[in-house]
Each structure stands twice: as structure tokens, then as C-alpha cells.
Amino acid sequence: MTTLAIANFLTFQPPTGNSTQSGQYGGIAYAFQNFNIGQTLNYDNRSHTFMPFGFSGVTINRTADGTDANLVFPNNSLSRPWADDAIKHRWLTVVDVVLVDPDNLGSVSTNNRVHQYYGQVSGGKWDETALTLSIGTILDAVGADVPRRSLTQSLVGNLPVSSNVRLQ
């Protein structure tokens, strides 16, 4: 009998020119998996090292609001070195949720992908035990404040200086 399990494969990529980290795989600075403890798994032509993390909070409805997700890591020497840079420079991230056969980990394939989530680090927090990164998506551009732009006179013309504005 074949047993199937779910694994998460996570990649972090600093936006071009905005980070102190250098990428190993075409701009990708870190590639993690949370299934095979202490081992490295090959997935999507990359080596993903083990990092205990949780991926949660993805809720998508037909209006595409509420699409933020969370990545929770242990607060230790493995996660702290890069987390501050990821938050400050709004790293890009991809999480693949994949069905894997625990008896045959040499053949983890993108054909077994259940879900793929693209996002950008929009914030973070940590305490004594956990480091949590908030991952926003462009599907909720208003709630996640993506893209970050300000209303200026050069973009929209003269701006009102009063809240008493009427359209005629």
C-alpha cells in the first residue's frame, strides 16, 4: 500500500538590488522544505534543505480578499540571520504544497503539486519561540497595500486640501 503525505516547499527571493543576501539559484536566496527532517530534497530543479516551518492562513474567496498567509518558523539561529532582511526588503516567496510518497522521496515531482502560493513578505513578528512572517499577495492589492505608491500632484494633479469635496 502506498502512503501519501503533504510537504511544503518554500523559496525566498530578494527583489533585485534590495537585499544583502546573494541568490544561489537564479536569484533565489533560500529554498526550504518541511517534510524530510535533517535531509535535503530535490524539487523543481532545486535542493531544498530542511527547515521546520508552518504555512497557514490562506483563505481565498470569489472576491479575492483575505488572501494573506503566514509562515511560522522557530526563533533560532537558523531563521534569524535572514528574517530581518526578508521583512525590511519585502522578499518574494513561493510556497508549493505537494503530495509526496514517503517511501520514494527521490522522485518528488511538480506533477504532484496541490497548490502554489506566490506572495511577498509584508511584515513579521517574533517572540521567544516563534518567528512569524506575513505573506501578502497582489490579489488583495488594497488590503495588502501592493503596489506601494503615494498620491502625489505629479501623478494625479491638484489634490484637495479639504474633506469638503463635491462632484458636479
Backbone as JSON, one array per atom type, in Angstrom:
{
  "sequence": "MTTLAIANFLTFQPPTGNSTQSGQYGGIAYAFQNFNIGQTLNYDNRSHTFMPFGFSGVTINRTADGTDANLVFPNNSLSRPWADDAIKHRWLTVVDVVLVDPDNLGSVSTNNRVHQYYGQVSGGKWDETALTLSIGTILDAVGADVPRRSLTQSLVGNLPVSSNVRLQ",
  "N": [[0.83, -1.18, 0.0], [0.53, 2.21, -0.8], [1.61, 5.11, 0.8], [0.65, 8.44, 1.13], [1.79, 11.72, 1.68], [1.84, 15.17, 2.78], [3.91, 17.8, 1.78], [5.64, 20.9, 2.19], [7.21, 23.14, 0.05], [9.41, 25.76, -0.02], [10.52, 28.84, -1.31], [12.65, 31.68, -1.16], [13.19, 34.87, -2.48], [15.12, 37.66, -2.83], [14.09, 40.96, -3.82], [15.45, 42.39, -6.78], [18.54, 43.88, -6.29], [17.88, 44.9, -3.76], [18.7, 43.73, -1.39], [20.83, 42.29, 1.15], [21.5, 39.71, 0.88], [22.78, 37.1, -1.19], [21.75, 35.43, -4.13], [21.43, 31.9, -4.85], [20.28, 30.27, -6.8], [19.54, 31.47, -9.52], [18.75, 33.99, -8.44], [17.35, 33.1, -6.23], [17.53, 33.0, -2.83], [17.11, 31.34, -0.6], [15.97, 28.01, -0.13], [13.66, 25.92, 1.19], [12.31, 22.96, 2.79], [9.74, 21.24, 4.6], [9.45, 18.58, 5.33], [11.19, 16.19, 5.22], [13.13, 15.44, 7.73], [16.17, 16.87, 8.65], [17.33, 16.35, 6.18], [18.0, 16.87, 2.65], [15.87, 17.68, -0.01], [15.24, 17.27, -3.46], [13.5, 19.35, -5.57], [11.7, 20.75, -8.17], [14.01, 21.32, -9.67], [15.78, 22.29, -7.74], [17.69, 22.23, -4.71], [16.25, 21.69, -1.67], [16.67, 22.46, 1.59], [16.14, 21.13, 4.9], [13.9, 22.8, 7.02], [12.14, 23.49, 9.84], [8.91, 24.6, 9.53], [5.73, 26.26, 9.44], [2.94, 26.63, 7.31], [0.27, 28.64, 6.81], [-3.07, 30.03, 6.88], [-4.1, 30.79, 4.4], [-6.78, 31.99, 2.78], [-9.09, 32.12, 0.36], [-11.6, 33.7, -1.4], [-14.38, 34.31, -3.66], [-14.19, 37.05, -4.13], [-11.57, 37.58, -3.73], [-10.47, 38.65, -1.39], [-8.83, 38.71, 1.81], [-6.47, 37.17, 1.51], [-3.98, 36.88, 2.67], [-1.17, 35.09, 3.99], [0.6, 33.1, 6.44], [3.89, 32.37, 7.49], [5.44, 30.36, 9.76], [8.22, 30.07, 11.74], [10.68, 28.43, 13.81], [12.16, 30.41, 16.36], [15.28, 30.7, 16.07], [18.85, 30.11, 15.58], [18.93, 29.36, 12.92], [16.87, 30.61, 11.54], [16.86, 33.34, 12.2], [19.07, 34.86, 10.96], [18.39, 35.66, 8.28], [15.77, 36.57, 8.36], [15.2, 39.23, 9.24], [16.19, 40.75, 7.13], [14.51, 39.81, 5.11], [12.05, 40.89, 5.89], [12.53, 43.68, 5.96], [13.24, 44.23, 3.28], [11.19, 43.2, 1.82], [10.96, 40.5, 0.67], [10.32, 38.21, -2.03], [8.26, 35.33, -2.28], [7.59, 31.85, -2.79], [5.4, 29.23, -2.23], [5.02, 25.84, -2.45], [2.66, 23.37, -2.16], [2.77, 20.01, -1.87], [2.02, 16.65, -2.81], [3.63, 13.87, -1.51], [5.4, 10.77, -1.68], [6.34, 9.05, 1.03], [7.94, 6.8, 1.0], [9.39, 6.95, -1.3], [11.21, 9.28, -1.78], [12.97, 10.27, -3.6], [11.79, 10.97, -5.93], [10.26, 13.43, -6.03], [7.9, 15.37, -7.5], [6.84, 18.1, -9.62], [4.47, 17.5, -10.77], [2.84, 16.49, -8.84], [1.9, 18.61, -7.43], [-0.27, 20.3, -5.29], [-1.1, 22.82, -4.59], [-0.06, 26.17, -5.23], [1.45, 29.03, -3.98], [2.04, 32.39, -4.43], [3.74, 35.16, -3.13], [4.57, 38.12, -1.17], [6.76, 39.18, 1.35], [5.25, 40.93, 3.84], [5.35, 41.76, 6.42], [6.37, 41.08, 9.82], [6.9, 39.28, 12.92], [8.24, 38.36, 16.12], [8.81, 36.23, 18.93], [9.87, 34.65, 21.98], [9.88, 31.99, 21.12], [8.88, 31.69, 18.48], [9.02, 32.8, 15.06], [7.3, 34.78, 12.94], [6.27, 35.33, 9.67], [4.41, 37.51, 7.69], [2.74, 37.01, 4.72], [1.82, 38.59, 1.9], [-0.38, 38.95, -0.96], [-0.75, 39.9, -4.4], [-3.34, 39.73, -5.17], [-5.03, 40.9, -3.37], [-4.78, 43.82, -3.51], [-5.54, 46.23, -2.31], [-5.91, 45.73, 0.47], [-3.43, 44.64, 1.14], [-1.75, 46.63, 0.46], [-0.38, 46.83, -2.02], [0.57, 47.75, -5.25], [3.08, 49.67, -3.52], [2.44, 52.9, -3.53], [2.23, 56.44, -3.54], [-0.18, 59.07, -3.46], [0.51, 61.73, -5.41], [1.01, 65.09, -6.57], [2.16, 65.12, -9.09], [1.35, 62.68, -10.1], [-1.5, 62.61, -10.0], [-2.51, 65.17, -10.32], [-3.83, 68.32, -9.07], [-4.44, 68.13, -5.64], [-7.15, 67.98, -3.29], [-7.39, 70.13, -0.44], [-9.12, 69.98, 1.57], [-11.73, 68.16, 3.23], [-14.19, 68.6, 2.3], [-15.39, 68.03, -0.45], [-17.09, 68.09, -3.47], [-18.62, 66.47, -6.22], [-19.63, 67.61, -9.42]],
  "CA": [[0.0, 0.0, 0.0], [1.28, 3.45, -0.9], [1.21, 6.16, 1.72], [0.93, 9.78, 0.63], [1.9, 12.76, 2.7], [1.91, 16.53, 2.23], [5.13, 18.55, 2.11], [5.69, 22.27, 1.7], [8.5, 23.58, -0.48], [9.4, 27.21, 0.1], [11.68, 29.57, -1.82], [12.72, 33.11, -0.91], [13.98, 35.6, -3.47], [15.16, 39.11, -2.6], [13.91, 41.78, -5.02], [16.74, 42.73, -7.39], [19.27, 45.04, -5.79], [17.36, 45.43, -2.5], [18.99, 42.87, -0.26], [22.22, 41.98, 1.44], [21.69, 38.28, 0.62], [23.02, 36.78, -2.6], [20.99, 34.26, -4.56], [22.16, 30.75, -5.33], [19.61, 29.64, -7.93], [18.86, 32.47, -10.33], [18.13, 34.98, -7.58], [16.74, 32.51, -5.05], [18.5, 33.0, -1.74], [16.87, 30.21, 0.3], [14.98, 27.02, -0.54], [13.42, 25.05, 2.34], [11.21, 22.0, 2.81], [9.42, 20.92, 5.99], [8.98, 17.2, 5.41], [12.23, 15.2, 5.49], [13.92, 16.03, 8.82], [17.61, 16.78, 8.56], [17.75, 15.95, 4.85], [17.75, 17.78, 1.53], [15.04, 17.1, -1.06], [15.28, 17.96, -4.74], [12.17, 19.65, -6.09], [11.69, 21.83, -9.16], [15.42, 21.56, -10.03], [16.49, 22.98, -6.65], [17.86, 21.5, -3.47], [15.55, 22.32, -0.56], [17.14, 21.95, 2.87], [15.08, 21.03, 5.91], [13.67, 23.87, 7.98], [10.79, 23.32, 10.37], [8.07, 25.79, 9.39], [4.33, 26.03, 9.17], [2.34, 27.5, 6.31], [-1.16, 28.65, 7.12], [-3.79, 31.28, 6.77], [-4.55, 31.13, 3.06], [-8.22, 31.89, 2.57], [-9.43, 32.84, -0.86], [-13.0, 33.58, -1.8], [-14.58, 34.79, -5.03], [-13.8, 38.45, -4.27], [-10.11, 37.59, -3.57], [-9.96, 39.34, -0.22], [-8.4, 37.79, 2.85], [-5.55, 36.22, 0.9], [-2.68, 36.84, 3.34], [-0.76, 33.82, 4.58], [1.65, 33.22, 7.44], [4.93, 31.36, 7.61], [5.89, 30.35, 11.15], [9.49, 29.38, 11.91], [11.21, 28.54, 15.17], [13.07, 31.55, 16.55], [16.59, 30.12, 16.41], [19.97, 30.6, 14.78], [18.72, 29.03, 11.52], [15.9, 31.51, 10.91], [17.11, 34.76, 12.49], [20.0, 35.62, 10.11], [17.81, 36.18, 7.06], [14.39, 37.04, 8.55], [15.15, 40.69, 9.31], [16.39, 41.24, 5.76], [13.29, 39.47, 4.35], [11.0, 41.83, 6.26], [12.9, 45.04, 5.56], [13.32, 44.38, 1.83], [9.97, 42.64, 1.22], [11.34, 39.4, -0.2], [9.3, 37.45, -2.74], [8.25, 33.94, -1.83], [6.71, 30.88, -3.44], [5.19, 28.02, -1.43], [4.37, 24.75, -3.17], [2.12, 22.28, -1.34], [2.99, 18.88, -2.78], [1.84, 15.28, -2.33], [4.87, 13.09, -1.63], [5.4, 9.38, -1.23], [7.45, 8.97, 1.98], [8.79, 5.65, 0.68], [10.14, 7.22, -2.53], [11.45, 10.72, -1.76], [13.84, 10.65, -4.7], [11.02, 11.38, -7.12], [9.29, 14.48, -5.74], [7.66, 15.97, -8.81], [5.88, 19.19, -9.7], [3.19, 16.92, -11.21], [2.07, 16.19, -7.64], [1.6, 19.87, -6.76], [-1.67, 20.51, -4.95], [-1.36, 24.26, -4.52], [1.12, 27.03, -5.3], [1.12, 30.36, -3.47], [3.04, 33.42, -4.66], [3.49, 36.31, -2.28], [5.68, 38.99, -0.8], [6.79, 39.4, 2.79], [4.67, 42.24, 4.13], [5.57, 42.09, 7.83], [6.83, 39.97, 10.63], [6.99, 39.44, 14.37], [8.85, 37.22, 16.77], [8.85, 36.18, 20.38], [10.93, 33.75, 22.46], [9.88, 30.68, 20.47], [8.45, 31.66, 17.08], [9.23, 33.91, 14.15], [6.18, 34.71, 12.01], [6.3, 36.25, 8.53], [3.15, 37.69, 6.99], [2.95, 36.97, 3.28], [0.68, 39.16, 1.19], [-0.45, 38.64, -2.37], [-1.26, 41.01, -5.2], [-4.78, 39.56, -5.38], [-5.71, 41.83, -2.47], [-3.89, 44.97, -3.61], [-5.95, 47.29, -1.4], [-5.63, 45.33, 1.84], [-2.01, 44.37, 1.34], [-1.03, 47.85, 0.09], [0.51, 46.5, -3.12], [1.93, 48.23, -5.07], [3.22, 50.81, -2.62], [2.54, 54.19, -4.22], [1.59, 57.54, -2.85], [-0.81, 60.04, -4.33], [1.26, 62.98, -5.49], [0.49, 66.01, -7.57], [2.65, 64.74, -10.42], [0.61, 61.5, -10.56], [-2.96, 62.78, -10.12], [-2.91, 66.57, -10.47], [-4.04, 69.04, -7.82], [-5.15, 67.39, -4.61], [-7.91, 68.86, -2.42], [-6.82, 70.35, 0.89], [-10.24, 69.92, 2.49], [-12.55, 66.97, 3.05], [-15.46, 69.05, 1.76], [-15.24, 67.99, -1.89], [-18.31, 67.62, -4.13], [-18.53, 66.31, -7.66], [-20.79, 68.22, -10.09]],
  "C": [[0.88, 1.25, 0.0], [0.72, 4.47, 0.07], [1.59, 7.51, 1.12], [0.94, 10.75, 1.79], [2.0, 14.11, 2.0], [3.18, 17.21, 2.71], [4.99, 19.95, 1.54], [7.11, 22.57, 1.24], [8.44, 25.09, -0.61], [10.67, 27.8, -0.5], [11.53, 31.05, -1.5], [13.62, 33.75, -1.95], [13.96, 37.08, -3.12], [14.86, 39.86, -3.89], [15.28, 42.26, -5.51], [17.32, 43.99, -6.8], [18.82, 45.57, -4.44], [17.78, 44.64, -1.28], [20.48, 42.68, -0.07], [22.53, 40.52, 1.15], [21.94, 38.06, -0.87], [22.3, 35.49, -2.94], [21.88, 33.14, -5.06], [21.6, 30.24, -6.64], [18.86, 30.71, -8.72], [18.12, 33.48, -9.49], [17.51, 34.41, -6.32], [17.79, 32.37, -3.96], [18.35, 31.78, -0.84], [15.79, 29.31, -0.28], [14.86, 26.01, 0.6], [12.29, 24.06, 2.05], [10.98, 21.61, 4.27], [8.97, 19.48, 6.18], [10.06, 16.23, 5.89], [13.25, 15.78, 6.47], [15.41, 15.78, 8.62], [18.16, 16.42, 7.19], [17.48, 17.06, 3.83], [16.93, 17.03, 0.48], [15.18, 17.93, -2.33], [13.86, 18.11, -5.25], [12.29, 20.84, -7.03], [13.11, 22.29, -9.5], [16.19, 22.37, -9.0], [16.63, 22.04, -5.46], [17.21, 22.3, -2.35], [16.02, 21.67, 0.74], [15.99, 21.94, 3.87], [15.08, 22.26, 6.8], [12.26, 23.64, 8.53], [10.01, 24.63, 10.25], [6.64, 25.36, 9.15], [3.84, 27.06, 8.17], [0.84, 27.47, 6.53], [-1.77, 29.99, 6.8], [-4.27, 31.65, 5.4], [-6.05, 30.91, 2.99], [-8.55, 32.74, 1.35], [-10.91, 32.62, -1.14], [-13.17, 34.21, -3.17], [-14.26, 36.26, -5.21], [-12.31, 38.65, -4.04], [-9.63, 38.44, -2.41], [-9.59, 38.31, 0.84], [-7.4, 36.78, 2.35], [-4.17, 36.21, 1.54], [-2.43, 35.46, 3.94], [0.31, 34.1, 5.62], [2.62, 32.06, 7.3], [5.47, 31.46, 9.03], [7.13, 29.47, 11.25], [9.84, 29.35, 13.39], [12.16, 29.73, 15.25], [14.41, 30.99, 17.02], [17.66, 30.65, 15.46], [19.84, 30.25, 13.29], [17.81, 30.05, 10.82], [16.2, 32.99, 11.13], [18.02, 35.48, 11.5], [19.36, 36.27, 8.88], [16.44, 36.82, 7.25], [14.29, 38.57, 8.57], [15.29, 41.3, 7.91], [15.14, 40.96, 4.91], [12.17, 40.46, 4.65], [11.31, 43.23, 5.75], [12.84, 45.25, 4.06], [12.19, 43.68, 1.08], [10.29, 41.55, 0.19], [10.12, 38.76, -0.86], [9.39, 36.0, -2.32], [7.27, 33.11, -2.64], [6.62, 29.66, -2.52], [4.45, 27.02, -2.3], [3.93, 23.71, -2.15], [2.06, 21.07, -2.26], [2.67, 17.56, -2.08], [3.14, 14.52, -2.55], [4.63, 11.67, -1.14], [6.58, 9.23, -0.28], [8.41, 7.81, 1.72], [9.66, 5.88, -0.55], [10.38, 8.73, -2.65], [12.39, 11.19, -2.86], [13.09, 11.15, -5.91], [9.92, 12.38, -6.76], [9.12, 15.31, -7.0], [6.67, 17.13, -8.72], [4.53, 18.7, -10.21], [2.28, 16.62, -10.03], [1.72, 17.44, -6.85], [0.1, 20.0, -6.53], [-2.02, 21.99, -5.03], [-0.03, 25.0, -4.63], [0.7, 28.43, -4.91], [2.29, 31.29, -3.71], [2.72, 34.59, -3.75], [4.74, 37.11, -2.03], [5.61, 39.21, 0.69], [6.31, 40.82, 3.07], [4.84, 42.64, 5.58], [6.06, 40.87, 8.57], [6.83, 40.31, 12.1], [7.68, 38.2, 14.93], [8.74, 37.37, 18.27], [9.93, 35.18, 20.77], [11.01, 32.45, 21.66], [9.61, 30.7, 18.98], [8.77, 32.95, 16.35], [8.17, 33.78, 13.07], [6.33, 35.77, 10.93], [4.91, 36.3, 7.91], [3.45, 37.8, 5.5], [1.68, 37.49, 2.61], [0.73, 38.79, -0.28], [-1.05, 39.81, -3.13], [-2.74, 40.87, -5.5], [-5.6, 40.47, -4.49], [-4.86, 43.09, -2.4], [-4.27, 46.08, -2.65], [-5.57, 46.94, 0.03], [-4.15, 45.15, 2.11], [-1.14, 45.56, 0.96], [0.01, 47.57, -0.99], [-0.09, 47.07, -4.38], [1.96, 49.46, -4.16], [3.45, 52.07, -3.43], [1.82, 55.22, -3.38], [0.94, 58.45, -3.87], [-0.01, 61.33, -4.27], [0.67, 63.83, -6.59], [0.94, 65.63, -8.97], [1.91, 63.52, -10.98], [-0.86, 61.79, -10.85], [-3.42, 64.22, -10.3], [-3.08, 67.23, -9.1], [-4.89, 68.21, -6.87], [-5.94, 68.36, -3.74], [-7.25, 68.97, -1.05], [-7.89, 70.28, 1.96], [-11.0, 68.63, 2.24], [-13.91, 67.32, 2.47], [-15.37, 69.17, 0.23], [-16.54, 67.41, -2.47], [-18.07, 67.51, -5.62], [-19.78, 66.91, -8.31], [-21.0, 67.6, -11.44]]
}
